[in-house]
Amino acid sequence: MDFWTAKIARNQERDQEVWRQLEAKGWYVIIVWECELKKKQFEETIYRVEKEIIVNGETYHKEIEDRRYQRKQRRIELQEQKARQEALMAEIKESHKV
């Protein structure tokens, strides 16, 4: 019994580590157990996996749009900062002409 308890615990730890590594690389993990592929559950399993893929795809596209928006906002901030710096430099130069 101790052997199987330890083996299952090691397998679970390994699976969780692999799952974290995949997610860190931007992958979404969907777990399908062999028993879920039997005739009795097959269609339900396919429906669940399809639904998860769609949701994950929507999440992925939203994240891409969010990053694009953040980059656009950062470019605007940098342009505004540059314009303020140029205006300040022009004001300094103008004040030194007098």
N, C-alpha and C positions, 0 to 999 in steps of 0.2 A: 504493500500500500504506500509506503514512504517513497518508493521509487516513482510511482505514477504521480503522486502529489507533487514531487519535485520536478518531474518532467513537464507536467502541465504548467506549473508555475514558470519554468524557464521558457516554455513556448509562448506563454502569454506575454512575458517581458520582452522577448524577441519581437513578437508581432507588434507590440506597442511601440518599440523603438523604430522598427521599419516604417510603421505608420507615421510617426513623427518626422522621420527623414523624408518620406515622400511628400508630406504636407509642407515641409520646409522648402521643398523644391517647387511648390505650386501645384502639386497633384492633389486631387480629391480621391479619397479611398472609399470604395464601396465593398463591403464584405458580403459574399454569397457563400453559404455553406452548401456542401454537397447534397445534403438532405433536402435543400430548397429547390434542387433541380429535378427531383422526382416528379413524375406525371401529376401527382396530386397537387403539388404547390408550384409547378413550373410557370404557369401563366401569371400567377400572383407575383412570383419572384421577378419575372421579366417586367411586369408592370411597375414594381417597386424600383428596380434598377433604372428603367427608362425615366421614371419620375425624378429620381435622384440625379441622373445625368442632366435633365432639363434644368432643374433647380441649380445645380452646380454651374451649368453654362450661363444661366442668367446672372448668378453671383459673379462669375468670372468677368462677364461683359460689364457689369456695374463697376467692378473694381478697376477695370481698364478706363472706363469713362471718368471715374473719380480721380485717377492718377492724371489723366489728360487735363481735367479741370484744374487740379492743383498745380500742374506745370504751367498752365496758362496764367493762373493767378500769380504765380511766382515771377513769370516774365513781366507781367504788368507792374508788379511791385518794384522789380529791378529797373524798369524803364522810368517809373515815377521817381525813384531814388536818384537815378542818373540825371533826370531833368532838374530836380531840386539842387543837386550838387552843381550842375552847370549854371543855374540861376544864381546860386550863392557865389560862385567864382566870378561870374560876370559882375555881380554887385560889388564884390571886393575889388576887382580891377577898376571899376568905375569910381569907387571911392578913393582910390589911390591916384587917379588922374587929376583930381581937384587940387 
